[in-house]
């Protein structure tokens, strides 16, 4: 039997938790019109939400849809402020519990993790596998096709039931999950919900646990739907692939992207998380470099410049760094 969540429905819907969730939600959003309108009658709005939740009459609203390029075109679905407040209330009670169930080498949307640490872990694993460059390091890299749109909502709910004994929490989560569907009914989670970030990690944790306990893979890293296996034996990785593929298909109803599965050596360069990795250095992916230079044309904001300056510090990009314009803060 799996470890069980001890928090109750009342913990999630309490006015104290809703107020704390509002304070967290508000960061960086104070000037947005919909947020200001909700805040104008904050006490009434939170009290009404609390009453609806307590009476079990809460219903999730629809979504505002728009597209972004980050870096490829993505469909973002934005819920109302009221619904996003609930997402934060759920997240702050559920995340600490579920995060403890995740493997160490899952790096997406987790506190004290992220892209930079995933890449450093990749470098650490490559040194271990290659015995400090005395053996060939092989890397199996995979990507899941249409990841968020392919999440099976029923499978997700079955996973949640294994951890959450409280029927009311499950009902509330089900309402959030079923508030959205992609092109196929019963499929998908919206890019834009805070809860989606946690739910996809809960979903993929099933695969992570299979990799660690059934496949016995020691050198495995996952960031969202991108994951890699490292080994000094090509045949080991070749045999691993169909087993991983079968689990994803049968248990999670996910498909690997046929054009984004590769098995190669580190010496030849491994494209992972926006960088091409080699034994002793990493260089920015060509598409990432082009996007950066395009975004820096004209008069980019200081935040944009600072973001790229920080990113380029993750690898060998001294020449590219010279192409970034100086900000007022830098000149000061």
Protein Blocks (a to p, Z undefined) as FASTA:
>chain_A
ZZddfbdfklmmpmklmmmmmmmmmnoplmpmklmmmmmmmmmmmmmmmmmmmnopaccd
dddddddddfbccddddddfklmmmmmmmmmmmmmmmmmmpcfklcghpehiajklmmmm
mmmmmmmmnonoiaccdddddddehkllmpcfklmmmmmmmmmmblklmmmmmmmmmmpc
cfbghiacdehiaklmmmmmmmmmmmmmmmmmmnopabdcdehjaccdddfbfklmmmmm
mmmmmmmmmmnopacdfklcccddfklopaeehiacdfkbccddfklmmmmmmmmgcjad
fklmmmmmmmmmmmcckkmmmmpccdfklmZZ
